[in-house]
Amino acid sequence: MSNDDIAAAVLECVGGLDNVAGNSLCATRLRISLNDQSLADHNALHSINGVLGIAERGGSGIEVVFGPNMVRGVFQAFSRLTGPMARKETEEPPRRAAGNFRVKITPETPGRPQVQTVVATPSVIPTPVEDNVTNALLERLDEGEEASDDLAPLLDLELGSHLLVINGPNINLLGTLDVSLYGDDDYDALLALCHQSAREAGFADCECYQSNHEGDLIDCIQDAFDRFDAIAINPGAYAYTSIALLDALKAVQLPAIEVRLCDQSTREDFRQRSFVRMGCIDGIQGHGIQGYREAIFELARHLGILEDR
């Protein structure tokens, strides 16, 4: 099946165009917001070529999991089918009630399937104007035209500083964890804050990644080399145990800031030392999800893309 065929099949299985309120791209997932979640046919989705698993998201969404080499093409094809509505992102993310998060894994998938790694990088679909500008730029470059001054504004659509936000174990459960420690903001609110803050700070884009597995986090840091310019990382409990994460941060030599939702100095003795912090230029803790915003702006100033203010 082509990506277009797969996207059309997914659209049919989630109740058709009228049932789609918006969609976004995750590292391995096509995330779809639905008007009526009950119309999604999970069994039919599982039968589609390339689908590795399905995860319900809150009370109004579904995530269809593909391999990382496949998901972007399917997402682009799906976006063509849904049209402008694909620009929608959650303005007021639904709260995830305790115990309401579940992941259905395709039984025949061998080994530990990627669906067990929760990742999220909401993507904004370019407007028709941006698409036209980009196409014009590509045509002119294909014809051998040099990147002159009048092309610079067009190139800025593609170039710039790129931010990676990494979250470790259990951060995806924000809103269901101890609110006295972590606050009552949920993971969707965290993602929305990171993307908004990155735009305001002047980053060209922001990609967010979350996993409960140490090796996945290490792979993510390694993959950031030559792809990203800065990292904001909340390693969760791996902060106290993972010298491997520290080594990965030192290896890629990207400016990084450790973000912790609560003040670790008020907690148990074993939480007083962070190995990950040793690989970062700074650490921010105790400010809830707003700490991510502080870290993003500090990284922008460190890179020189934002004047101190």
Secondary structure, 3 states (H helix, E strand, C coil): CCHHHHHHHHHHHCCCHHHEEEEEECCCEEEEEECCHHHCCHHHHHCCCCCCEEEEECCCEEEEECCCCCHHHHHHHHHHHHHHHHHCCCCCCCCCCCCCCCEEECCCCCCCCHHHCCCCCCCCCCCHHHHHHHHHHHHHHHCCCCCCHHHHHHHCCCCCCEEEEEECCCHHHCCCCCHHHHCCCCHHHHHHHHHHHHHHHCCCEEEEEECCCHHHHHHHHHHCCCCCCEEEEECHHHHHCCHHHHHHHHHHCCCEEEEECCCHHHCCHHHCCCCHHHHCCEEEECCCCHHHHHHHHHHHHHHCCCCCC
